[in-house]
Amino acid sequence: MTRTLVVLGTRPEAIKLAPVIHALKQHAGPNDQTIVCSTGQHREMLLQTFEQFEITPDISLDIMKKGQSPSDVVGRLMIELGQVYKDHTPDWVVVQGDTATVLAGALSATLHKIKVAHVEAGLRTYDNSEPFPEEINRRAVGVVADQHFASTKLAQQNLLSEGIPPESIMVTGNTVIDSLNWMLSSQQSSTQPNDPNERLIVVTAHRRESFGEPIRQICLAIRDIARNHDNVRIVFPVHLNPMIREPVHEILGDEECVDLIEPQNYANFVRLLQNAHMILSDSGGVQEEASALGIPTLLLRDCSERPEAIDSGVVLSVGADRGKITSHASTLLNDADVYSKMAQPTTVFGDGRASIRIAKCLLNLPFDADDLATTSLNPVEANVPS
């Protein structure tokens, strides 16, 4: 019997862990159990995501309070998750990514002598200030995790260089590709044709390092693009954080060609990406989705923990630099050759079977030929159940 407790708290975690939860339940034996614990970091957005992926949490915490610092959040999570672990005594705690939920979930499990599996392990910038505090969180989890599910060979190499035992690392691909395929194959995200006279630019910006002057520069660049190019429609789902929301509405609220909309559920967001001519984003996950879809993307950050996206040619890092953003966006809008070179889908982040590999590893099940199939990232090179 294997009792697996999946801990998640934000919308990106839910998107990337939903296929893992389904795979665990699909491949479970009669005595295996999968328990889903939601910490409620992104409470409203989590509910939408659970509904779309047909998941009902077994445990729902409510840890967010007004005015909390990141350390306050981690402290509360450590206490409340500790009680969850005492009550349910799991064999594995599964966390994904680099949020406060991930850090607290992994550390608390370790202190309770419960094995930790880290999905999307090995992402690194080696700069603790960017992204902050995510780089610190994921490196700390890397120290305590017992099983590391790396998305790519580069992430695997990062872990090996830090002294992580090779037998505890499995290269699986990224589970966001599994979720993207789920939405693409469902009626929820069916493609809607664009206005043939408009090119759609999708924008996302939410990271802490974008707060202040960087988000203002990003918004000014978006305004420049909207005013200087004909037949462009810019759609910006604006994050709920007032540090993003206020400057975005101040600078872009009256722009005729810019649509400021509420955060979208995942199906609607995938639909936007499908129809996009170009993406501007500071997101990590969007780099993966854009690479799979082959949508040219300007990364609004100076460095990335996903250099595979940049190496593939689909993503170009421009930072929060108004001049660079407007210049490169103009090139993509005006130069068909440059655009076509970037607009090439890639499988660098996986083949859509990452969740099955993860589930079979945790449940100690044998892999079949499809699980071991070679892709561009050559997944599953270590710790394969026999």
N, C-alpha and C positions, 0 to 999 in steps of 0.2 A: 504494500500500500504506500502511495506517495501523496502526501497532503501539501499542495502548493498554494501559497498565499501571494496574490499579485497586488502590489501596492501602487496606486497612482493618484495624482492630485490635480494635474493640469490637462487642458485639452490636447496638447501635443502628445503627452504620455498616453492618454486614452486612445488617440488615433493609432499610435504605434504599438500599443499593447493589446488592442482589441483583437487583432488576428491571432495573437499568441494565446489569449484566453480561449478563443474558439478552437484553436488547434489542441490545446491541453484537454478541453472537454471532448473533442472529437476522438482523440487517441487514448483517452483514459480507460483503464481497466475497471472492472466492477467495484474494486475497493479504492480506487484513486479518487481524490477530491481536489477541486479547484475552488478557491475562495477569493473573491474580489473585494478589496478594501479601497474605498474612495476617501481621500483626506479632505476634499473640498477646496483645494487651493483656487481653482477656477470653477466655482460651484455652478453658475448658470450655464457656462459654455460646456461643462462636463455633461450636464443633463441632456443637452442636444446630441452630443457625441454618443453617449450611451444608447440613446433611442435609435440613432441611425445604424449603429452596429449591433442592435438587438442584445444589449447587455444590461443586466440588472445587478448592481452591486449588492453583495451580501452584507457589507458593513459600510456605513456612511458616517464619517466624522465631520465636524464643523469647526475647523481650527482657525479660520480667518476672522480677525477682529480689526476694527479700525485703529490705525496708528501703530500697528505692529512693525517692528524692525525685522530684517531677515533672521537675526539671531533669536528674536522672540518666537518667530514661526517655527524654527528648527527645535527650540526648546519644548514648545507645546507638542510638536509632532513626536519627539522622542518619548515623552510621557505617555501620550495617548496610544501610540503604536506599540509601546512596551506592554500596555495592558491587553491590546489585541493579540499580541504574540503569546502572552500568558494564557489567554482564554482559548486559543485555537491550536497552539503547539504545532506549527507547520514544520515540515521537513525542509522546505525551500521558501525563501522570500524572494520574489522577483521584482526588480525595479528597472526603470528605463530612463536613460538620459542623465540629467545633471541639475535637477531642481532641488528645492529645499526638501520636498517629499522624498526624493531619491537619497539624499544625504542622510536624513533622519531615519528613513526606512532601513537603510543598509547598516548604519551604525548601531541602531537599537537592536536589530536582528543579531548582529555580531555579539553584542553584549549579553544577549540571551542565548548565545551559542547555537544559533540557527544559521544554516547555510544560506548564502546570498548569491543570487544569479543576477548579473548586470547585463541588460540588453542595451546594445549600442555602446559597448565598452571601447575604450582606446582612443576616443576623439581627443585631440590635443592642439592647443595653440602654443603651449609653454609660455604663456603670458597671463599671469593671474589677474591682470586688470581688464583683459578682453578675451572672452566675455566674462564679466564679473556679476555674481560670484560663481557662475557655472563652471569655469575652468577649475576652480578650487574644489567644487563639489565632486566633479567626476574623477579628479585625481585622488581625492580622499576615498571615494568608493572603490577605486581601483586597488587600493591597499588592502581593503577588507573583504572584497568579493572572493567567493570560492570558485565561481564559474563565470567566465568572461565571454559574452557573445559579441564578437567584433563584426562590424558591418563589412569591412574591407581588409585586404592584406596590409595596407598601410596602417590601419588601426591596430591590427595584430602586431605589426612590427614595433609600434609605439609601446605596447604592453611588454613585449619581449625585451626592449631596451631598458625598461624599468625593473627588470628582474622578475616579472610574472612567470611562473612555471608554464612551459609550453603546453603541457597536458591539460591545463585549466582554461585554455583559449580555444574557441571554435569560431572560424570565419563563416558567417551564415548569410551575408547580405543584409540589407536593412529592411525592417518590417514595414516601413512606410510604403515600400513598393507593393507589399501585399495589400495594404489598405487602399492604396491608389487603384490597384487592379480591381479590388472589391467595388469601389465606387464607379469605375469606368465600365464595369460589366453590369451594373445595376441601372434600373430606371431612374434612380435618384439623381444621377449626374449626366443625363443624356445631353448631348451637345446641342446648343441653340445657335443658329447662324448669326454671325455678326452683320451689322449694317455694312454692305459692301463698300460704302464710301468712308468708313471709319476704321482706324486701326486701334485696337484696344490695348492699353497699357495698364497692367495691374500692379498696384503698390502695396507693400506691407512694411511697417516699421513699428517696432515695439520694444527693442532691447534697451536695457538700462544705460548702456554706454551711448545710446542715441539721445538721451535726455539733454535738455538745454540747447546749447548752440548747434550741436549736430542735427537735431531734428528741424531746427529752423533753416539750416542750410539745405537740407533735403527738400523741405517744402518750397523754398525759393527756387530750387532747381526744377521741381515739378511745375511750378508756375511758369518758369521760363519755357519749358517744353510745351506746355499747353498754349502759350501765347505765340510761340514762334513756328508752330507746325500746323498745317491745315489737316483736316480729316483725322484728328486724333481724339480719342475719348479715354480719359484717365479715370480709373475706378480704384478708390482707396478705402478698403474696409478699416475703419479707425479703431484702434485698440481702446479699451475702456479706461486705461490709466490716464488720469488728468495731465500727467507730465507729457504725454503724447497728444492727447485729445485737444488741449487748449491751444497750443501753437498751430496745430494742423488746421483747426477751424478758423483761427485768426488770420492765417495767411492764405488759405485756399477756399475758405467758405463761400466767397463770391465769384469764384472762377467758373465761367460758363462751361468749359469743357472738362471740368473735374467733378466727379460724383463722389462725395464723401458719404459712405454708407456704414451701417452698423456691422460689427463682426459677424461673419457668415458661418453657418454650419458647414461641416466638411464637404457635404455633397455640393452645396452651392459654390464653395470655394474651388473645388475641383473643376466645376463647370466654368468658372472664371478663368482658371489656368488653361483649360482646353482651348478657350477662345482667344487667349492673349496673343498679341503680336510680340510683346516684350513684357518683362517683369522687372520691377525695381524692388529690392527687398533686403532687409538686414537679418532675415530668418535663416536658421539652419536647415529646417525641414524643407523649406521652399527650394533650396539649392538641390536637394535630392529629387523632389518632384519635378522641378524644371528640367533636370538632367534626363530623367526618364521620358519626359514628354518632348524634349528637344525645343524648349522655348528659350530664346536668348534672354539672359538675366544679368542685370547689373547689381552686384553685391554692394550694399551700402555700408560696408565695413572695410577696415584696412587689412584684416587678416581673417582666415577661415580655418576652422578645425576640420573642414571637408575639402582639402586641396584637390581631391579627385575630381570634384565638380569643375574646378578651374582648369585642371589639366585636360579634362575632356573637351574643353573649348566652349561649352554651353554657358558657363558662368564667367564673368569678368569682374574683378574686384576694383571698385572705384572710390570706396570710402564715403564719408559724408562731405564730400568736396563738391560744392555747387558747380564749379567750372568743369570738373571731370564728368560729373553726372550728365550735365547738359550736352557736353561735347560728344560723349560716347553714345548717348541716346540719339543725338542728331545723326551720327554716322549710321546707326542701325536703321534709322527711319529713311535715310537718303541713299545708302549704298547697298544695293541688292546683293552684291558679291560678299561683302563682309557679313551681312545678315545670314545668307545661306550657309556660310561656313560655321556659324554658331548654332544654327537651327538644326542640329543633328542629334536625335535621340541616342541615349547610351544606356548600357546595362551595368555601368560601373558600380551602382549601388545594389545590384542584385537581380534575381530572376523571379521574384515573387514567391519563393518557397522558404523564406527565412523563418517564418513562424512554425512551420512543420518541423524544421530542423531543431529549433529551440525546444519545442514540446517533446520531441522524441528523445532528445538528450536528457531533459529533466525527468522523463518517465522511464529512462533507461531502455528504450525500445530500439530494435535494429533499424538501420537505414536501408531503403530500397534504391534502385538504380536512379530514379528521378531525384531523390534527395542528394545523391552524389554526383549528379550531372554537372559537367564542366561548363562554367560561364566565363565571362571576361574577368571575373574576380577570383575564379578558382576556389569556390567555397568548400568548407568542411575538410580541413586539412589536419585536424588534431582532435583528440578526445571523441572519437566516433564510437558509439555503442556497438558492441559485437552481437 
